[in-house]
Amino acid sequence: MRTPTRTRLACALGATLFGAAAVLSAPGSAFGANLLTNGDFEGGGLAGWSCAGGLGSVVTSPVHGGSKALAGAASASDNAKCTQTVAVRPNTAYTLSAWVRGSYVYLGVTGGASTWTPSAGAYTRLTVSFTTGASQTSAEVYLNGWYGQGTYYADDITLDGPGGSTDTVAPTAPGGLTSTGATSSSVSLAWTASTDNVGVTGYDVYRGADKVATSATTGATVSGLGAATAYTFTVRARDLAGNTSPASNAVTVTTAGGGTPTGFKQAAPYLYLGWGNPPSATAVMNATGAKWFTMAFILSSGGCNPAWDGQRALTGGADQSTINAVRAAGGDVVPSIGGWQGNKLGPNCATPEALAGAYQRVIDAYGLKAIDVDIENTDEFENAAVQDRILGALKIVKRNNPGLRTILTFGTATTGPTSWGNRLIEQARAQGADIDVFTIMPFDFGNASTDMYASTVSATEGLKAKLKSTFGWDDATAYAHIGISGMNGVSDTQETTTVRNWTDIRDWANSHHIARLAFWSVNRDRGCAGGGLQETCSGIAQNDWQFTSITAGFTG
């Protein structure tokens, strides 16, 4: 969830967020030995490169060197990311470089360092250095633009460093695949181990051609299935070099009957004690009937250590006092972990297990019933490794805390999830993360004249369609796993959600029986007509706490 002074673009100006050894240099430097295939695009095609959404192409103008260059047509819903995976050596330093042109062009290594330029009217060189991990044998490099910023160009892309050796021997097929149990929404599987000359690193479970789960052991549980339905599964092994085995034997399992929606309903606007003249939570509760608040934000205080805003201890301070007061008044809270900016836990905790440990500290501090992970920006949402780490951590804490509800909150396009949102949902199923609520933030679309009611409904319907296609749910079950988190009044990009808009959104949410309704934020839930984007008020005419009062009427 964004603070109202940090737009997607303005916040990007803090280049130190990336923590990379990055420089911008003037044109003219030569580039050296190159591990990348087709880094100059002189062959006239995209050989070696994979560009999301078919948005990459090779053009003859403008170019940096030679006669060809890459063009990435970033749109309002896709950043036109182009990637290439190369073999590398463990514990080895590499330098990635590219000549780029356009607005908000990014260069980086998936799961590692990155750099960017906000505006390059002429070709400008981006360079970033990184060191591979102790067992790393491949690296994915990428370029992308930014949503709604138009086409970017890249040329003469190089990766300097020693090439890795390539293992081409696939593992043997796993054997003895069998079902060890089934519920109305899940199937548990087990199999015998595969072997390989380098070493098997994991197993992928397939339903037909779709990968639905991954495991580092010889067992997995596939979640999100329909009740009383037959499913056929196979398993493939993969090794350190990325080779995939043949499929195991197939097993067909029928889930139990009686699948139902989650039954979890939550009206919980955001309250932020670190900003925006925070009001008394209990005074707002008394004035509006609100019972839940989403309290922002849990960040890293250094390494894999959780703290409020990365500064205030979990216990003994104003945050705990507020939680105690809310509970004494008959309410409760769900902490929001992450957000748009700041030093976050996802990139700082090295493994899903470590990240789950950080989440557990928050859960234990307050005896929580639910947690919200607000996954945003390029360090978490648009980072495949961190996405997977967060999902793995949520799976662990869900398993270790029976009854705990898990919520993922992320941005959206007007038509539904972006490519990164789609990936997050697909990986949630593949990992069996068993997420209770997928909450979208339908605002900051970039157009001040946006119809916020129509766009919210359209984005939510797009999310419903994605959940149905990914998990095999019916309409009712998909809606019961959906949340909406709006922004009251004037947004970062000058859209306006009026009192009437929010009332209509609340009524639509009730009639479709979704799981969660929230907005950013109670701090801004005060009137200041014509005030524009503010921290302490909504920028529109309204009564104090009017959006909170409307939200309190959400029953699902």
C-alpha positions in Angstrom: 0.0 0.0 0.0 1.4 3.4 -1.0 1.7 6.5 1.1 0.0 9.3 -0.8 3.3 11.1 -1.5 5.0 8.2 -3.2 3.9 7.6 -6.7 5.3 4.7 -8.7 7.6 7.0 -10.6 8.5 9.5 -7.9 9.6 6.8 -5.5 11.7 5.2 -8.2 14.0 8.3 -8.0 15.7 6.8 -5.0 18.3 4.7 -6.9 19.8 3.5 -3.6 16.8 1.3 -3.1 18.4 -1.3 -5.4 21.6 -1.6 -3.4 23.5 -2.5 -6.6 27.0 -1.5 -7.7 25.6 0.5 -10.5 26.7 3.5 -12.6 25.5 5.6 -15.5 28.3 6.5 -17.9 28.5 8.7 -20.9 28.4 7.0 -24.4 31.6 5.9 -26.0 32.9 3.1 -23.8 33.7 -0.1 -25.5 32.2 -3.4 -24.3 34.2 -6.5 -23.7 33.8 -10.3 -23.8 30.2 -11.3 -23.8 28.5 -14.4 -22.4 25.1 -13.4 -23.7 23.6 -14.7 -27.0 22.5 -12.0 -29.5 23.4 -9.1 -27.3 23.6 -6.8 -30.3 20.5 -8.1 -32.1 22.4 -7.9 -35.4 20.8 -11.2 -36.5 17.5 -9.4 -36.8 15.6 -11.5 -34.3 15.2 -12.2 -30.6 17.2 -15.5 -30.5 18.3 -16.2 -26.9 15.8 -13.7 -25.5 12.3 -14.2 -24.0 10.1 -11.1 -23.9 6.9 -11.0 -21.9 3.6 -10.6 -23.7 5.2 -10.6 -27.1 6.1 -7.0 -26.5 9.8 -7.3 -27.6 10.9 -6.7 -31.2 14.1 -5.9 -33.1 14.2 -2.5 -34.8 16.6 -0.6 -37.1 16.2 2.7 -35.4 17.2 4.1 -33.0 20.3 1.9 -32.5 23.5 2.3 -30.5 25.9 0.2 -32.6 25.5 -1.7 -35.8 22.1 -1.7 -37.5 19.7 -3.3 -35.0 18.4 -2.8 -31.4 15.8 -4.2 -29.1 12.5 -2.4 -28.6 10.3 -3.2 -25.6 6.8 -1.8 -26.0 5.8 -1.2 -22.3 2.1 -0.7 -21.9 -0.2 0.3 -19.0 -0.4 -3.3 -17.8 3.0 -4.8 -18.8 6.6 -3.5 -18.5 7.8 -5.5 -21.5 10.4 -7.4 -19.6 13.0 -9.3 -21.8 15.2 -12.0 -20.2 18.0 -14.4 -21.0 19.4 -17.2 -18.9 23.1 -18.0 -19.1 25.5 -20.6 -17.5 27.7 -19.0 -14.8 30.2 -20.2 -12.2 29.5 -20.2 -8.4 31.1 -17.6 -6.2 32.2 -15.6 -9.2 32.0 -11.8 -10.0 30.2 -10.7 -13.2 29.5 -7.3 -14.8 26.3 -6.7 -16.8 26.1 -3.8 -19.1 23.6 -2.4 -21.7 23.1 0.8 -23.7 19.5 1.9 -23.2 17.2 4.7 -24.3 13.8 5.7 -23.0 12.0 6.5 -19.7 12.4 4.3 -16.7 14.5 1.6 -18.2 15.7 -1.2 -15.8 18.7 -3.6 -16.1 19.3 -6.3 -13.6 19.8 -9.9 -12.5 16.7 -11.8 -11.3 16.9 -12.2 -7.5 20.0 -9.9 -7.4 21.3 -6.5 -8.3 19.7 -4.0 -10.6 20.0 -0.5 -11.8 17.9 1.9 -13.9 17.6 5.3 -15.5 14.6 7.6 -15.2 15.1 9.3 -18.6 17.5 8.7 -21.4 16.8 10.8 -24.5 19.9 9.4 -26.1 21.6 6.0 -25.6 23.1 5.8 -22.1 25.1 2.9 -20.6 23.8 1.1 -17.5 26.2 -1.2 -15.7 25.6 -3.4 -12.7 28.0 -5.9 -10.9 27.1 -9.0 -9.0 28.6 -12.1 -7.5 27.0 -15.5 -7.9 26.0 -17.7 -5.0 27.9 -20.7 -3.6 26.0 -23.2 -5.8 24.7 -21.0 -8.5 25.2 -22.3 -12.0 22.8 -20.1 -14.0 21.7 -16.4 -13.9 18.7 -14.7 -15.6 19.5 -11.2 -16.8 16.7 -8.8 -17.7 15.7 -5.5 -19.1 12.3 -3.8 -18.8 10.6 -0.5 -19.0 7.8 0.8 -16.8 4.0 0.7 -16.9 2.6 3.4 -19.2 6.0 4.9 -20.0 6.1 3.8 -23.7 8.7 1.9 -25.7 12.3 1.6 -24.4 15.3 0.6 -26.5 18.4 -1.5 -25.7 21.5 -2.4 -27.6 25.0 -3.9 -27.2 24.1 -5.8 -24.0 27.0 -7.7 -22.4 27.7 -10.0 -19.5 31.4 -10.1 -18.7 32.9 -13.0 -16.7 33.9 -16.6 -17.0 31.3 -18.9 -18.6 29.9 -21.8 -16.7 30.1 -25.4 -17.7 26.9 -27.0 -19.0 25.5 -30.3 -17.6 23.2 -31.8 -20.2 22.5 -35.1 -18.5 18.9 -35.3 -17.2 18.0 -37.0 -14.0 16.2 -40.4 -14.1 12.4 -40.4 -13.8 11.0 -40.5 -10.2 9.2 -43.8 -9.5 6.3 -45.2 -7.5 4.1 -42.1 -7.6 1.1 -42.7 -5.4 -1.5 -40.7 -3.4 -1.2 -40.6 0.3 -4.4 -38.7 1.0 -7.0 -36.4 -0.4 -9.5 -33.7 1.0 -12.2 -31.8 -0.8 -9.6 -29.3 -2.0 -6.2 -31.0 -1.9 -4.3 -34.2 -2.8 -1.1 -35.4 -1.1 1.5 -37.4 -3.2 4.7 -39.4 -2.6 7.3 -41.0 -4.9 10.7 -42.5 -4.8 13.8 -40.4 -5.5 15.5 -39.8 -8.8 19.3 -39.8 -9.4 21.6 -37.7 -11.4 25.3 -37.1 -12.1 25.2 -33.6 -10.5 22.4 -33.9 -8.0 18.7 -33.5 -8.0 17.6 -30.2 -6.5 13.8 -30.6 -6.6 10.7 -32.1 -8.1 7.9 -30.6 -10.1 4.3 -32.0 -9.9 2.2 -31.7 -13.0 -1.5 -32.0 -13.7 -1.5 -32.6 -17.4 0.9 -30.0 -18.9 0.5 -27.6 -16.0 3.0 -27.5 -13.2 1.0 -27.3 -10.0 3.5 -27.8 -7.2 7.2 -28.0 -6.4 9.1 -29.9 -3.7 12.6 -30.4 -2.4 11.6 -33.8 -0.9 9.9 -36.9 -2.3 6.4 -35.7 -1.4 4.0 -32.8 -2.0 0.5 -31.5 -1.4 -1.4 -30.0 -4.3 -4.0 -27.5 -3.0 -6.8 -25.4 -4.5 -8.6 -28.3 -6.2 -12.3 -28.7 -6.8 -14.4 -31.0 -4.7 -15.4 -34.5 -6.0 -13.2 -34.1 -9.0 -10.7 -36.6 -10.6 -7.2 -35.3 -11.2 -4.2 -37.0 -12.9 -0.7 -36.2 -11.7 2.9 -36.9 -12.8 6.2 -35.8 -11.3 9.5 -34.7 -12.9 12.9 -34.2 -11.3 15.3 -31.4 -12.1 19.0 -30.9 -11.3 21.3 -28.1 -10.5 21.9 -27.3 -14.2 18.2 -27.1 -14.9 17.8 -30.5 -16.7 14.4 -32.1 -16.3 13.8 -35.9 -16.1 11.1 -37.9 -17.9 7.8 -38.0 -16.2 7.0 -40.5 -13.5 4.1 -42.9 -13.7 0.8 -41.2 -13.7 -1.7 -41.4 -10.8 -5.3 -40.4 -10.8 -6.9 -39.2 -7.6 -10.5 -38.1 -6.9 -10.9 -35.3 -4.2 -13.6 -35.6 -1.5 -16.9 -33.9 -1.8 -18.2 -30.8 0.0 -15.8 -28.0 -0.9 -17.0 -24.6 0.4 -15.7 -21.0 0.4 -13.4 -19.9 3.2 -16.0 -18.1 5.3 -13.4 -15.4 6.2 -14.7 -11.9 6.0 -12.8 -8.8 7.0 -13.4 -5.0 6.8 -10.0 -3.6 7.8 -8.9 -0.1 6.6 -5.2 0.8 7.0 -4.0 2.7 10.0 -0.4 3.9 10.0 1.1 5.1 13.2 4.3 6.3 11.6 2.8 9.0 9.4 -0.1 11.3 8.7 -1.2 12.5 12.2 -2.6 9.1 13.2 -6.0 9.3 14.9 -7.0 7.4 18.0 -8.1 4.0 16.8 -10.7 3.6 19.5 -12.2 7.0 18.8 -12.6 6.0 15.2 -14.1 2.7 16.3 -16.6 4.5 18.5 -17.5 6.9 15.7 -17.9 4.3 12.9 -18.5 0.9 14.2 -15.2 -0.4 12.7 -13.8 -3.5 14.3 -10.7 -4.4 12.4 -7.7 -2.3 11.2 -4.8 -3.2 8.9 -1.8 -1.8 10.7 1.1 -0.7 8.6 4.0 -1.5 8.1 6.3 -4.3 9.3 9.7 -3.8 7.7 13.3 -5.0 8.3 15.2 -3.3 11.1 18.4 -4.9 9.6 18.7 -8.3 8.1 15.8 -10.7 8.8 14.5 -8.8 11.8 10.9 -7.4 11.9 10.0 -4.0 13.3 7.3 -1.4 12.8 8.6 0.9 10.0 11.9 -1.0 10.5 12.5 1.2 13.6 10.0 0.5 16.4 10.1 -2.7 18.4 7.2 -5.1 18.0 6.4 -5.0 21.7 6.4 -2.3 24.4 5.7 0.7 22.2 2.8 2.7 20.7 2.0 0.0 18.2 1.4 -2.6 20.9 -0.6 -0.1 23.0 -2.9 0.6 20.0 -3.4 -3.1 19.4 -4.2 -3.6 23.0 -6.7 -0.7 23.0 -8.4 -2.0 19.8 -8.8 -5.4 21.3 -10.1 -4.0 24.6 -12.8 -2.2 22.5 -13.9 -5.5 20.9 -11.8 -5.2 17.7 -8.6 -6.7 16.3 -5.8 -6.0 13.8 -4.0 -7.6 10.9 -0.4 -6.3 10.5 0.7 -5.4 7.0 4.2 -6.7 6.2 5.9 -4.9 3.3 4.5 -2.0 1.3 5.7 0.1 -1.6 9.0 1.3 -0.1 11.5 0.8 2.7 13.9 -2.0 3.7 11.6 -5.1 3.5 11.9 -8.6 5.0 11.3 -10.4 1.7 14.7 -9.5 0.1 16.5 -9.5 3.4 15.6 -13.0 4.6 17.6 -15.5 2.6 15.3 -18.5 2.6 11.5 -19.2 3.0 12.3 -20.7 6.3 14.1 -17.6 7.5 11.3 -15.4 6.3 8.7 -17.6 8.0 10.7 -17.2 11.2 10.4 -13.4 10.9 6.6 -13.7 10.2 6.3 -16.0 13.2 7.9 -13.4 15.5 5.1 -11.0 14.5 2.4 -13.6 14.9 3.7 -14.6 18.3 4.1 -11.0 19.5 0.3 -10.4 19.2 -1.3 -13.9 19.0 -2.6 -13.0 15.5 -5.5 -14.4 13.6 -4.3 -13.1 10.2 -1.4 -11.5 8.5 -1.2 -9.4 5.3 1.8 -9.4 3.1 1.7 -6.2 1.0 3.9 -7.3 -1.9 4.9 -4.3 -4.2 7.6 -2.7 -6.3 10.6 -4.3 -8.1 12.3 -5.6 -4.9 9.4 -8.0 -4.0 6.4 -8.1 -6.4 8.5 -7.9 -9.6 11.2 -10.3 -8.4 10.5 -14.0 -9.0 12.8 -15.2 -6.4 11.3 -13.0 -3.7 7.8 -13.8 -4.8 8.5 -17.5 -4.3 10.3 -16.9 -1.0 7.2 -15.1 0.4 4.8 -17.8 -0.8 7.0 -20.4 0.7 7.1 -18.6 4.0 3.4 -18.1 4.1 2.9 -21.8 3.5 5.1 -22.6 6.4 3.4 -20.2 8.9 0.0 -21.4 7.7 1.1 -25.0 8.5 2.5 -24.1 11.9 -0.4 -21.9 13.0 -3.7 -23.7 12.5 -6.5 -21.3 11.8 -4.2 -18.4 10.7 -5.5 -16.5 7.7 -3.0 -15.3 5.1 -3.6 -12.4 2.8 -1.6 -11.2 -0.2 -2.0 -7.6 -1.3 -0.7 -6.4 -4.7 -1.3 -3.9 -7.5 -3.4 -4.5 -10.6 -4.3 -3.2 -14.0 -7.9 -2.1 -14.7 -8.6 -5.4 -16.4 -7.2 -7.6 -13.7 -3.7 -8.8 -12.5 -0.6 -7.7 -14.4 1.8 -10.4 -15.7 3.5 -10.3 -12.2 0.2 -10.7 -10.5 -0.6 -13.6 -12.7 2.7 -15.2 -11.8 2.1 -14.7 -8.1 -1.2 -16.4 -8.3 0.1 -19.3 -10.4 3.1 -19.8 -8.1 0.7 -19.7 -5.1 -1.0 -22.8 -6.6 2.3 -24.4 -7.7 3.7 -24.2 -4.2 0.5 -25.1 -2.4 0.7 -21.9 -0.4 -3.0 -22.1 0.5 -3.5 -18.3 0.5 -6.9 -17.3 2.0 -7.3 -13.9 0.3 -5.8 -12.3 -2.9 -6.3 -8.6 -2.4 -5.8 -6.2 -5.3 -5.2 -2.4 -5.0 -7.3 -0.9 -7.8 -5.9 2.6 -8.0 -2.9 4.5 -9.4 -3.8 3.5 -12.9 -2.2 6.7 -14.2 -5.2 8.6 -15.5 -6.9 11.3 -13.4 -10.2 10.8 -15.3 -10.5 7.1 -14.4 -14.0 5.9 -13.3 -12.9 4.4 -10.1 -16.1 2.3 -9.5 -16.0 0.8 -13.0 -12.3 0.2 -12.9 -12.5 -1.5 -9.5 -15.2 -3.8 -10.6 -13.4 -4.6 -13.9 -10.1 -5.3 -12.1 -11.8 -7.5 -9.5 -13.7 -9.5 -12.2 -10.3 -10.0 -13.9 -8.9 -11.3 -10.7 -11.9 -13.7 -10.3 -11.3 -15.0 -13.8 -7.6 -15.7 -13.0 -8.4 -17.5 -9.8 -11.0 -19.6 -11.5 -8.6 -20.6 -14.3 -5.7 -21.2 -12.0 -7.4 -23.1 -9.2 -10.4 -24.6 -10.9 -12.8 -22.8 -8.6 -16.4 -21.8 -9.3 -17.5 -18.1 -9.2 -18.6 -18.3 -5.5 -15.3 -19.8 -4.3 -13.2 -17.4 -6.3 -15.1 -14.3 -5.0 -14.6 -15.7 -1.5 -10.8 -15.6 -1.9 -10.8 -11.9 -3.2 -10.1 -8.7 -1.4 -10.3 -5.0 -2.5 -8.0 -2.4 -1.0 -8.8 1.1 -2.5 -7.5 4.6 -1.8 -10.0 7.1 -0.5 -10.2 10.5 -2.1 -7.4 11.7 -4.4 -4.8 9.0 -5.3 -1.1 9.3 -6.1 -2.0 9.8 -9.8 -4.9 12.2 -9.2 -7.7 9.7 -9.6 -10.6 10.4 -7.3 -12.6 7.9 -5.4 -15.6 9.7 -4.0 -17.8 8.8 -1.1 -20.4 7.7 -3.6 -17.9 5.6 -5.4 -16.7 3.8 -2.2 -20.3 3.2 -1.1 -21.0 1.6 -4.5 -17.8 -0.5 -4.3 -18.8 -1.6 -0.8 -22.3 -2.6 -2.0 -20.8 -4.5 -5.0 -18.4 -6.3 -2.7 -21.2 -7.3 -0.4 -23.4 -8.6 -3.2 -20.6 -10.7 -4.6 -19.5 -12.0 -1.2 -15.8 -11.2 -1.4 -13.6 -11.8 1.6 -12.0 -8.4 2.4 -12.5 -4.7 2.0 -9.8 -2.1 3.0 -8.6 1.3 1.9 -5.5 3.5 2.3 -6.0 5.0 4.8 -7.8 6.0 8.1 -5.1 8.7 8.5 -6.5 10.3 5.3 -10.2 9.8 6.2 -10.8 13.5 6.9 -12.2 16.1 4.5 -10.2 18.8 2.8 -12.0 19.7 -0.4 -9.6 20.8 -3.2 -6.6 20.0 -1.0 -5.1 17.6 -3.5 -2.9 14.6 -2.4 -2.4 14.8 1.4 -1.2 12.7 4.2 -3.8 13.8 6.8 -6.9 14.2 4.6 -8.5 12.8 1.4 -8.4 15.9 -0.8 -12.2 15.9 -1.2 -15.3 17.0 0.6 -16.3 14.4 3.2 -17.1 13.9 6.9 -14.4 12.7 9.2 -14.1 8.9 9.1 -16.8 8.6 6.4 -14.9 6.0 4.4 -14.2 4.0 7.5 -17.9 4.1 8.4 -18.8 2.9 4.9 -16.2 0.1 5.1 -17.6 -1.0 8.5 -20.8 -1.8 6.6 -19.0 -4.5 4.6 -20.2 -8.0 5.7 -19.3 -10.0 2.6 
